[in-house]
Amino acid sequence: MSTPDTEFAAEANHAYRLAEGANHSLPNHVLTSIIESIEISAPSVERTDNDFIRDIWLTTSVLRRRGEGPTLVLVPLTEVGRLISELRAPLDRLGLRFGIDIIIYGVLETETVHRRLTDDDISQIVDNVDRYTTPAVVPVPADHHFDAWDDVHRVEPGLVVLIGQTDTGDPGIFAMKIESWLNNLPQSTPVLRYWEKKRNVTPDVDQIASERQPGQIITPTKTFLRPAESAEIAAQLLRPSPPIVSITGKPGIGRTSLLAEVAGQLEKAGQPMVLRMLEGSDDGKADGFTSTLDHLASNEARVPEVIVLDDFDRLARLGWGQPHTDFINTLSSMAELGFFRFLLVLKESRLSVLEKVDSDLAESIEHIRLNQLPNESLRSVIKEQTQVSATAAGLTLTDDLVDAALSPAHETDMLGHPGLGIARIESAIARARQRRSRTLKTADLELSTTAASSPVGTDLKTSLGHRIRGQEDAVRTIVERLTPSLRGLKLSTERPHGVFLLAGPSGSGKTEMAKQLAQVIYGTHEALVRLDMSEYADEKDARMKLIGASRIWQDSTTDGLLTTKIRQMPRSVVLLDEFEKAAPAIWNLFLQVFDEGRLTDGWGHVADFSETIIVLTSNLGVKEGSARSAGFGTVTGFDLVKQDVAIVDALPPELLNRITSVVRLNALSTETIREIARLELDQAFDRFSQNGWHIEFDEEIVIWIADSGYDPRYGARHLQRNIERQVLPLLTAAQSKQVRLEVRNQAISATEFS
């Protein structure tokens, strides 16, 4: 090919000038070379020139503009940092993103492929690039050290880039596993191959630490928002016999971000030390935690290490039922042996619980308490953390909005500032996007709280009782359990206001109860997040539906249905309809929601359920509890014990123990059905009156609507059907909007009047 394709040349030159700031075009021989790489019938071309970085971003830009899939890059693990550092500037100018448009996997000579790097990983590596004189040794975060070939197979690339190394830099042979994978790709997928000369590099402290694998290495920062506190923690860790150090304060106040400052203080002092964040046991056993520490201890570290346990109170279950004593004892023993230094992050209120479990351990801890940052620092942090999201959504982040987000936390708010302000603005951005607005308003913050605006006690009981007929006991139980929480009296502020299992026959009002809770407490029926759990019976894709997965994966969505809606509407009623029909593995997903009030989606975003009410509905026990007389089939009573046994047999104890209350709804009597029929007619005709209708009816109409088609097995389900099929057609046929409904000859008729 002597002359490059005109369309491709125009697109490539546009991308080149945009990325390089150049005012000239690429030479024809360069364009021809790139076109040959991506458009010939057997597109696998060896390239050994020095411009392969340019070829990657240039070709990716053109192919993505044409709607092709992302570029997938397999690169030696030690070269990931250098590749990212050289790609990030042109990608930024072209609006291309790591993890979306260019997906990078690190490869070892053992043919192991590490999982796709996330946005946070890329940011960490970019930060490290600026600190290293030899960027080739910038480490991949340690949690990537596991094989991820299954992940690679899920990507449908528009372009594949292979970067290899040989002793001379001349073309060589890629690992058989890579070649086998390439053979299974569609023939039309372009493949670019590049070869470089191997480089000998000297590992640094962080590289040594990452090779030891478990946990996440905390990257030092040169920005100190809390210089006094971070310096004091560093000093305690540098003592010859260091104590266990704890960082306490309200979640969101900056406890975790302080860790980077501590690492920065140690680096500033010229004392090489690695801060390694581990995830402890979350099942009441210390085995996993112990084996991780044993692994680290058996592989002697060349620099001292600090083991960081974030959310230690959650890991040790301080304040959540029975504490994890095995976990606490293991920590205490390891600290006494002196193999590691320990840094704990927890709520200050949990220290008293720790004292009761292990008073000696509690007394030996050096406590560092964090207070809220000054307002000027808070503004700076919040703007820095939310500006990217606002810009990506095409929204402007104003100082007034930031100041409004900094309004004091309510007593029911789980987070402190700046975390609370960041969460408020991110929710505001989501709301603005949902209504397709191009402006961010203070109203989008929705600063009014449930506790300040919702009816409670007698008012709540009256409001629900007016809407829910024939279920006085159920209404009373729910109101009694909800009122303390809605008034801010929650033992665990992070938990939902209540988790209720509504058990009863079809048509008894279970779903209607959830709808009316949304209307009464949150002011609108739209504050209802409804999930039909029978749609989540397939364990394989149910989890992805709920919390989402990467958009580049085949047959997947970017956002999780549940997590996205809760992030958009943190104050809502979550209705899990026919909960028992979901896969049991999905039940486990909700244990964290019921207990800790949070759920993390596939992108690492946390949905906060602390201001939600969760309603599970179920028909469990209805069949077992119904007793019928011999031979006639009439209901003679209902056995509550049999219903309870059926519920206990179906649902695991760890789930039932996290439910606020099991609420039983009765089968509706004929009188109650008629009350509901009148309520349905009144509500419908009130809505119609806004359009000029005036509709009159008497008690005979109510009785006809209630009794026609009534089946005790289905409760009140037939009422709306009767109105839709028998009443609305008569209104549609009327010539006037003033109509009187009557029952004649066992049927409803309409008479117009003036």
C-alpha positions in Angstrom: 0.0 0.0 0.0 1.7 3.2 -1.2 -0.9 5.8 -0.3 -2.7 5.7 3.0 -6.5 5.4 3.1 -7.9 9.0 3.0 -10.5 8.6 5.8 -8.0 6.8 8.1 -5.3 9.4 7.4 -7.7 12.3 8.3 -8.7 10.6 11.6 -5.1 9.7 12.5 -3.7 13.1 11.7 -6.5 14.8 13.8 -5.6 12.6 16.7 -1.9 13.2 16.2 -2.2 17.0 16.2 -4.5 16.9 19.2 -2.3 14.7 21.3 1.1 16.2 20.3 0.1 19.8 19.9 1.6 19.6 16.4 0.6 21.7 13.4 1.9 19.2 10.8 0.7 15.8 9.6 2.3 12.4 9.9 4.5 11.3 7.0 2.7 8.9 4.5 5.1 6.0 5.3 4.1 6.2 9.0 0.4 6.2 8.1 0.9 3.3 5.7 2.7 1.3 8.3 0.0 1.7 10.8 -2.8 1.0 8.3 -1.0 -2.2 7.3 -1.0 -3.2 11.0 -4.7 -2.9 11.5 -6.3 -3.5 8.0 -4.5 -6.3 6.3 -6.3 -9.7 6.2 -3.8 -11.4 8.5 -3.0 -8.4 10.8 0.0 -9.5 12.9 2.9 -7.2 12.1 6.3 -7.0 13.8 7.2 -3.5 14.7 10.7 -2.6 16.1 10.7 1.2 15.6 11.0 3.6 18.5 7.5 5.0 18.0 5.4 2.2 19.2 3.9 4.2 22.1 2.6 6.7 19.5 1.2 3.8 17.4 -0.7 2.5 20.4 -2.6 5.7 21.3 -3.0 6.8 17.7 -4.5 3.5 16.6 -6.7 3.2 19.7 -8.1 6.7 19.0 -9.0 5.9 15.4 -10.5 2.5 16.2 -12.5 3.8 19.2 -13.9 6.6 17.0 -15.0 3.9 14.6 -16.9 2.1 17.4 -14.4 -0.8 17.8 -13.7 -2.5 21.1 -10.9 -1.4 23.6 -7.2 -1.9 23.1 -5.9 -4.8 25.2 -2.2 -4.5 26.1 -0.1 -7.4 27.5 3.2 -5.9 28.8 6.0 -7.2 31.1 5.0 -6.5 34.7 8.2 -4.5 35.4 7.4 -2.2 32.4 3.8 -1.3 33.4 4.9 1.9 35.2 6.9 3.2 32.2 4.1 2.4 29.7 1.5 4.2 31.8 3.8 7.2 32.3 4.4 7.6 28.5 0.7 7.0 27.6 -1.1 9.1 30.1 -0.4 12.6 28.5 -1.6 11.7 25.0 -4.6 9.7 26.4 -5.7 12.7 28.5 -5.6 15.0 25.5 -7.5 12.5 23.4 -10.1 11.9 26.1 -9.2 8.2 26.3 -9.2 6.4 29.6 -7.2 3.6 31.2 -9.3 0.6 32.0 -12.0 1.7 29.5 -10.3 2.5 26.1 -6.9 0.9 26.9 -6.8 -2.1 29.2 -3.4 -3.1 30.6 -2.4 -6.5 32.0 1.0 -7.2 33.5 2.7 -10.4 32.4 5.5 -12.5 34.0 7.8 -14.9 32.1 5.9 -17.6 34.0 3.0 -16.8 31.7 1.0 -15.5 34.6 -1.3 -12.5 33.8 -2.4 -10.1 36.5 -5.8 -8.6 36.6 -6.8 -5.4 34.8 -5.6 -2.3 36.4 -8.4 -0.1 37.9 -8.5 3.7 37.9 -7.1 3.8 41.5 -4.3 1.5 40.5 -3.4 3.7 37.6 -3.4 6.8 39.8 -1.2 5.1 42.3 1.3 4.0 39.6 1.3 7.5 38.1 2.0 9.0 41.5 4.8 6.6 41.9 6.3 7.3 38.5 7.0 10.9 39.6 9.0 9.6 42.6 11.2 7.0 40.8 14.3 7.7 38.9 13.9 4.4 37.0 10.2 4.2 36.1 10.5 0.7 34.8 10.4 -0.6 38.4 7.3 1.2 39.5 5.3 -1.7 41.2 1.9 -3.0 40.3 -0.3 -3.0 43.5 0.2 -6.2 45.4 -3.4 -7.4 45.2 -2.8 -8.0 41.4 -0.5 -10.9 42.1 -2.9 -13.7 41.0 -3.6 -15.2 37.6 -6.2 -13.4 35.6 -6.4 -15.3 32.3 -10.2 -15.8 32.9 -10.5 -12.0 33.0 -8.5 -11.6 29.8 -10.8 -14.1 27.9 -13.8 -12.0 28.8 -12.6 -8.9 27.0 -13.6 -8.4 23.3 -10.7 -6.2 22.1 -10.7 -4.0 19.0 -6.9 -4.1 19.0 -4.3 -6.3 20.8 -0.9 -5.0 21.6 1.9 -7.4 22.7 5.1 -6.0 24.2 7.9 -8.5 24.6 11.5 -8.4 25.8 14.6 -10.2 24.4 18.2 -9.8 25.3 19.0 -8.0 22.1 15.6 -6.3 21.4 15.2 -8.3 18.2 11.8 -10.1 17.6 11.4 -13.3 19.5 8.6 -15.7 20.5 5.8 -15.0 22.9 4.8 -17.5 25.5 2.8 -20.4 24.2 -0.2 -19.4 26.5 -0.3 -16.0 24.8 0.0 -17.5 21.3 -2.7 -20.0 22.0 -5.0 -17.2 23.2 -4.3 -15.2 20.1 -5.3 -18.1 17.9 -8.7 -18.1 19.4 -9.4 -14.4 18.7 -11.5 -13.5 15.6 -9.4 -13.3 12.5 -10.3 -9.6 12.0 -8.8 -8.6 15.4 -5.6 -6.5 14.7 -2.5 -7.6 16.6 0.6 -5.3 17.0 3.8 -6.9 18.3 6.7 -5.0 19.7 10.1 -6.1 21.1 12.5 -4.3 23.5 15.8 -5.1 25.0 15.6 -6.4 28.6 16.8 -3.9 31.2 18.5 -4.8 34.5 17.0 -2.7 37.3 17.6 -2.5 41.0 14.4 -3.0 43.0 13.5 -0.3 45.6 11.7 -0.5 48.9 8.2 -0.6 47.5 9.2 -3.1 44.8 10.6 -5.4 47.6 7.4 -5.0 49.6 5.1 -5.7 46.6 7.0 -9.0 45.9 5.9 -10.2 49.3 2.4 -9.9 47.9 -0.3 -9.9 50.6 -2.2 -6.7 51.2 -2.0 -3.2 49.7 1.1 -1.0 50.1 0.3 2.5 51.3 1.9 5.1 48.9 3.6 8.0 50.7 2.4 11.5 50.0 4.2 14.8 50.2 1.0 16.8 51.1 0.4 17.0 54.8 -3.1 18.1 55.9 -2.4 16.8 59.4 1.3 17.3 60.0 1.2 17.1 63.8 -0.9 13.8 63.9 1.0 12.1 61.1 4.4 13.0 62.7 3.3 11.7 66.1 2.2 8.4 64.6 5.5 8.1 62.7 7.4 8.8 65.9 5.5 6.1 67.8 6.2 3.5 65.0 9.9 4.4 65.1 10.3 3.6 68.8 12.7 0.6 69.6 9.7 -1.2 71.1 6.8 0.4 69.3 3.3 0.1 70.8 0.2 -0.7 68.8 -1.1 2.6 67.5 -4.8 3.4 66.8 -6.3 6.2 64.7 -9.8 7.0 65.9 -12.4 9.4 64.7 -15.7 9.4 62.8 -15.7 7.6 59.5 -15.2 10.0 56.6 -13.1 12.4 58.7 -9.9 11.3 56.9 -8.6 8.3 59.0 -7.5 6.2 56.0 -6.1 9.2 54.1 -3.9 9.9 57.1 -2.0 6.7 56.4 -0.4 8.1 53.3 0.8 11.1 55.4 2.3 8.7 57.9 4.2 6.9 55.1 5.3 10.3 53.9 6.6 11.4 57.3 8.6 8.1 57.5 10.1 8.7 54.1 10.8 12.4 55.0 12.7 11.2 58.1 14.8 8.9 56.0 13.5 5.8 57.8 12.5 3.1 55.2 9.4 1.4 56.4 6.5 -0.2 54.5 2.8 0.3 55.5 0.9 -2.8 54.4 -2.9 -2.8 54.7 -4.4 -6.2 55.3 -8.0 -7.4 55.3 -8.6 -9.4 58.4 -11.0 -12.3 58.9 -14.6 -11.5 58.4 -16.1 -14.8 59.4 -15.2 -15.1 63.1 -12.1 -17.1 62.4 -8.5 -16.0 62.7 -7.1 -18.7 60.4 -6.8 -16.5 57.3 -5.3 -13.5 59.2 -2.8 -15.8 61.0 -1.7 -17.5 57.8 -1.1 -14.2 56.1 1.1 -12.9 58.9 2.9 -16.2 59.1 3.7 -15.9 55.4 5.1 -12.4 55.9 7.0 -13.4 58.9 8.6 -16.5 57.2 9.7 -14.3 54.3 12.1 -12.1 56.1 11.5 -8.4 55.2 14.5 -6.3 54.2 12.8 -3.2 55.7 10.5 -2.9 58.8 6.8 -3.3 58.1 3.7 -1.8 59.7 0.6 -3.9 59.4 -2.4 -1.6 58.9 -5.9 -2.9 59.8 -8.5 -0.4 58.4 -12.0 -0.6 60.0 -10.5 -2.8 62.8 -13.8 -2.5 64.8 -15.6 -4.1 61.9 -13.0 -6.9 61.4 -13.0 -7.6 65.2 -16.8 -7.2 65.4 -16.6 -4.7 68.2 -20.2 -3.6 68.6 -21.7 -6.1 66.2 -22.9 -9.1 68.2 -20.2 -11.5 69.4 -16.6 -10.1 69.1 -14.1 -12.0 67.1 -12.0 -13.1 70.1 -9.8 -15.4 68.0 -8.9 -12.5 65.7 -8.2 -10.2 68.6 -6.1 -12.8 70.4 -4.0 -13.4 67.3 -3.3 -9.7 66.9 -2.3 -9.4 70.5 0.1 -12.4 70.3 1.7 -11.2 67.1 2.3 -7.8 68.6 3.9 -9.3 71.7 6.3 -11.4 69.5 7.5 -8.2 67.9 7.5 -9.4 64.3 5.4 -6.4 63.1 4.3 -3.0 64.1 0.5 -2.6 64.1 -1.6 0.5 63.1 -5.4 0.2 63.7 -8.1 2.4 62.3 -11.4 2.3 64.2 -14.2 4.3 65.7 -13.4 5.9 69.1 -16.7 4.5 70.6 -15.5 1.0 70.0 -12.5 1.3 72.3 -14.7 0.6 75.3 -15.9 -2.6 73.8 -12.2 -3.6 73.2 -11.5 -3.0 76.8 -14.1 -5.5 77.9 -12.8 -8.1 75.5 -9.0 -7.6 76.2 -8.3 -4.9 78.8 -4.5 -5.5 78.6 -4.4 -5.0 74.8 -6.6 -1.9 75.1 -4.3 -0.3 77.7 -1.2 -1.0 75.6 -2.5 0.9 72.6 -1.3 4.4 71.8 -4.4 6.4 70.7 -4.3 9.2 68.2 -7.6 11.0 67.9 -8.5 12.9 64.7 -10.6 16.0 64.8 -12.3 17.7 61.8 -10.0 19.6 59.5 -10.4 23.4 59.2 -13.0 24.5 56.7 -10.5 25.9 54.2 -8.8 22.5 54.1 -12.2 20.7 53.9 -13.2 22.8 50.9 -9.9 22.0 49.1 -10.2 18.3 49.7 -13.8 18.1 48.7 -13.3 20.1 45.5 -10.2 18.0 44.6 -12.1 14.7 45.2 -15.3 15.6 43.3 -14.1 17.8 40.5 -13.3 14.9 38.2 -16.8 13.4 38.6 -18.4 16.8 38.0 -16.4 17.4 34.9 -17.0 14.0 33.5 -20.8 14.6 33.9 -20.5 18.0 32.2 -21.4 19.9 35.4 -19.8 22.9 37.1 -18.8 22.6 40.7 -19.4 26.0 42.4 -18.0 27.3 45.7 -21.6 27.8 46.9 -22.4 24.1 46.3 -19.3 23.0 48.2 -20.1 25.3 51.1 -23.7 23.9 51.2 -22.3 20.3 51.2 -20.2 21.3 54.2 -23.3 22.0 56.4 -23.0 20.2 59.7 -23.6 16.5 59.8 -27.0 15.4 61.2 -27.1 13.1 64.2 -28.0 10.2 61.9 -25.3 10.8 59.3 -22.8 8.0 59.4 -19.9 10.0 57.9 -18.0 13.1 59.0 -16.4 15.8 56.8 -14.8 15.7 54.3 -16.2 12.2 53.6 -19.8 13.4 54.1 -19.4 16.5 51.9 -17.9 14.3 49.1 -20.7 11.8 49.4 -23.3 14.6 49.3 -21.8 16.1 46.1 -21.4 12.7 44.4 -25.1 12.0 45.2 -26.0 15.5 43.8 -24.1 14.7 40.6 -26.0 11.5 40.2 -29.3 13.2 40.7 -28.5 15.9 38.2 -27.5 13.3 35.7 -30.7 11.3 36.4 -32.8 14.3 35.5 -30.5 15.2 32.6 -29.7 18.6 34.0 -26.6 20.5 32.9 -26.4 22.5 36.2 -25.8 21.4 39.8 -28.2 23.0 42.3 -28.0 23.1 46.0 -31.4 21.3 46.1 -29.6 18.3 44.5 -27.8 17.8 47.8 -31.1 17.0 49.5 -29.8 18.0 52.9 -33.1 17.6 54.7 -33.0 14.5 56.8 -35.4 11.7 57.4 -35.4 12.3 61.2 -36.2 15.9 60.8 -39.1 15.5 58.3 -40.7 12.1 58.7 -43.8 11.4 60.9 -43.1 9.1 63.8 -45.0 7.4 66.6 -48.8 8.1 66.6 -48.6 10.3 63.4 -46.9 7.5 61.5 -49.3 4.9 62.8 -52.3 7.0 61.8 -50.9 7.8 58.3 -50.1 4.1 57.6 -53.4 2.9 59.2 -55.4 5.1 56.9 -53.7 3.6 53.8 -53.3 0.0 55.0 -56.6 -1.5 56.0 -57.1 -4.7 58.1 -53.5 -5.0 59.2 -53.5 -3.1 62.5 -51.1 -5.5 64.2 -48.6 -5.3 61.4 -48.8 -1.5 61.2 -48.3 -1.3 65.0 -45.2 -3.6 64.9 -43.5 -1.7 62.1 -44.2 1.7 63.7 -42.9 0.6 67.1 -39.7 -0.7 65.5 -39.1 2.3 63.2 -39.9 5.2 65.5 -36.7 5.1 67.6 -34.5 4.9 64.5 -36.3 7.7 62.8 -35.8 9.9 65.8 -32.0 9.3 65.7 -32.0 6.6 68.4 -29.9 4.0 66.6 -27.4 1.8 68.4 -25.5 1.4 65.1 -25.9 4.5 62.9 -24.6 2.7 59.8 -27.4 0.1 59.8 -30.7 0.6 57.9 -33.6 2.1 59.9 -35.2 -1.3 59.8 -35.2 -4.6 58.0 -38.7 -6.2 58.0 -39.8 -9.6 56.7 -43.5 -9.3 55.7 -45.0 -12.8 55.6 -48.6 -13.4 54.5 -50.9 -14.6 51.7 -51.1 -13.0 48.3 -53.1 -9.8 48.2 -52.8 -9.1 51.9 -51.0 -5.8 51.4 -47.3 -6.7 51.6 -46.2 -4.7 48.6 -48.7 -1.9 49.4 -47.1 -1.6 52.9 -43.7 -0.9 51.2 -45.3 1.6 48.9 -47.0 3.5 51.7 -43.9 3.5 53.8 -42.1 5.3 50.9 -44.9 7.8 50.6 -45.4 8.5 54.3 -41.7 8.6 55.4 -39.9 9.8 52.4 -42.7 11.9 50.8 -43.1 10.1 47.5 -43.9 6.7 46.0 -40.8 7.2 43.8 -38.7 6.6 46.9 -39.3 2.9 46.4 -36.6 0.7 45.0 -38.4 -2.6 44.0 -36.6 -5.8 43.1 -38.4 -9.0 42.0 -36.1 -11.5 43.7 -37.3 -14.3 41.5 -35.3 -12.7 38.7 -32.1 -13.3 40.8 -32.4 -17.1 41.0 -29.4 -17.6 38.8 -26.4 -17.1 41.0 -24.0 -16.5 38.1 -25.5 -13.3 36.8 -27.6 -12.2 39.8 -24.7 -10.7 41.6 -23.6 -8.7 38.5 -27.2 -7.4 38.1 -27.2 -6.1 41.7 -23.7 -4.6 42.0 -22.6 -4.3 38.4 -19.4 -5.3 36.5 -17.0 -3.8 34.1 -18.6 -2.4 31.0 -16.0 -4.1 28.8 -17.1 -7.6 29.8 -19.4 -9.4 27.5 -23.1 -9.4 28.4 -22.5 -7.1 31.4 -23.6 -3.7 32.5 -21.5 -0.9 34.0 -23.7 -0.2 36.9 -25.4 -2.4 39.4 -29.2 -2.0 39.6 -29.3 -1.9 43.4 -26.1 0.0 44.2 -26.7 2.6 41.6 -30.3 3.3 42.7 -29.3 3.6 46.4 -26.4 6.0 45.6 -29.0 8.1 43.7 -31.7 7.8 46.3 -30.0 7.1 49.7 -33.3 7.8 51.5 -35.7 5.2 50.2 -37.6 2.0 50.9 -35.9 -1.1 49.4 -38.6 -3.8 48.5 -37.1 -7.3 48.0 -40.2 -9.0 46.6 -40.5 -12.8 47.1 -37.1 -12.8 48.8 -36.9 -16.6 49.2 -36.9 -17.1 45.5 -33.4 -15.6 45.0 -30.3 -17.8 44.9 -29.1 -18.5 48.5 -25.7 -17.0 47.5 -27.5 -13.7 46.9 -28.9 -13.9 50.5 -25.4 -13.7 51.7 -24.8 -10.5 49.7 -27.5 -8.8 51.8 -26.0 -9.9 55.2 -23.5 -6.9 54.9 -26.4 -4.6 53.9 -28.5 -5.6 56.9 -25.6 -5.5 59.3 -23.3 -2.7 58.2 -25.6 -0.7 55.9 -23.3 -0.6 52.9 -22.6 -2.5 49.7 -19.7 -2.0 47.3 -20.4 -2.2 43.5 -18.1 -3.6 40.8 -16.3 -0.3 40.4 -15.5 0.2 44.1 -18.3 2.7 44.8 -20.0 2.3 48.1 -23.8 2.5 48.4 -24.9 3.7 51.9 -28.1 2.0 53.2 -28.1 3.8 56.6 -31.1 6.0 55.6 -33.1 3.2 54.0 -35.9 0.9 55.2 -35.7 -2.6 53.8 -38.8 -4.7 53.3 -38.6 -8.4 52.4 -41.9 -10.0 51.3 -42.6 -13.7 51.3 -45.4 -16.3 51.1 -43.4 -18.7 53.3 -45.5 -20.6 55.8 -48.8 -19.5 54.3 -49.6 -23.0 52.9 -48.3 -24.8 56.0 -50.1 -22.5 58.4 -53.5 -22.8 56.7 -55.7 -25.4 58.4 -58.8 -26.8 56.5 -61.6 -28.9 57.8 -61.8 -32.4 56.5 -63.8 -32.8 53.4 -65.1 -29.2 52.9 -61.9 -27.2 52.2 -63.0 -24.2 54.3 -60.4 -22.4 56.4 -60.9 -23.1 60.1 -57.8 -21.3 61.5 -54.2 -20.4 60.9 -51.3 -22.1 62.7 -48.7 -19.4 63.4 -46.3 -22.0 64.8 -46.3 -23.9 61.5 -45.7 -20.6 59.7 -42.7 -19.8 61.9 -41.3 -23.3 61.4 -41.6 -22.9 57.6 -39.7 -19.5 57.7 -37.0 -20.9 60.0 -36.5 -24.0 57.8 -36.2 -21.8 54.6 -34.0 -19.0 55.7 -30.6 -19.4 57.5 -30.2 -18.2 61.1 -27.5 -15.6 60.2 -30.1 -13.9 57.9 -33.0 -14.1 60.3 -30.8 -12.7 63.2 -30.3 -9.6 61.1 -34.0 -8.9 60.5 -35.5 -6.3 62.7 -38.9 -8.0 62.9 -40.9 -10.7 61.1 -44.3 -9.1 60.5 -47.3 -11.4 59.8 -50.1 -10.1 57.6 -53.5 -11.6 57.9 -55.8 -12.8 55.1 -58.2 -9.9 54.4 -61.9 -10.2 55.5 -64.8 -9.3 53.3 -65.3 -6.1 55.3 -61.7 -5.1 54.8 -61.9 -5.8 51.1 -64.8 -3.5 50.8 -63.0 -0.7 52.8 -60.1 -1.1 50.4 -62.4 -0.9 47.4 -63.9 2.4 48.6 -60.3 3.7 49.2 -59.2 2.7 45.6 -62.3 4.3 44.1 -61.9 7.5 46.1 -58.2 7.8 45.2 -58.8 7.1 41.5 -61.7 9.6 41.2 -59.8 12.3 43.1 -57.0 12.0 40.5 -59.6 12.2 37.6 -61.1 15.3 39.2 -57.9 17.2 38.4 -58.9 16.8 34.7 -62.4 18.0 35.2 -64.2 14.8 36.0 -67.0 14.6 38.6 -68.0 11.0 39.4 -70.6 9.9 41.9 -71.1 6.4 43.2 -72.9 4.7 46.1 -72.3 1.8 48.4 -73.6 -0.7 45.9 -70.7 0.1 43.5 -68.3 -0.5 46.4 -69.8 -3.9 47.2 -69.9 -4.9 43.5 -66.2 -3.9 43.0 -65.2 -5.8 46.2 -67.3 -8.9 45.7 -67.1 -9.5 42.0 -64.3 -12.0 41.3 -63.2 -12.1 44.9 -61.0 -15.2 45.8 -59.8 -15.5 49.4 -56.5 -16.9 48.1 -55.6 -13.7 46.3 -56.9 -11.1 48.7 -57.4 -7.6 47.2 -55.6 -8.2 43.9 -58.9 -8.2 41.9 -60.0 -4.6 42.9 -57.9 -2.6 40.5 -58.6 -5.2 37.8 -62.4 -4.6 38.3 -62.0 -0.9 38.2 -59.9 -1.0 35.0 -62.2 -3.5 33.2 -65.7 -2.4 34.4 -65.5 1.3 35.3 -62.9 2.9 33.0 -64.5 1.8 29.7 -67.8 3.4 30.9 -66.1 6.7 31.6 -64.3 6.5 28.2 -67.6 6.1 26.4 -69.3 9.0 28.3 -70.0 12.2 26.4 -69.8 14.2 29.6 -67.3 14.4 32.4 -70.1 14.4 35.0 -71.1 10.7 35.5 -73.1 8.8 38.1 -72.2 5.1 38.5 -75.0 2.6 39.5 -75.5 -1.1 39.7 -78.3 -2.4 37.5 -79.1 -6.0 36.7 -76.0 -7.1 38.5 -73.8 -4.9 36.3 -72.3 -1.4 36.5 -73.8 1.3 34.4 -73.0 5.0 33.9 -75.5 7.9 33.7 -74.5 11.3 32.6 -75.9 14.4 34.3 -75.4 18.1 34.2 
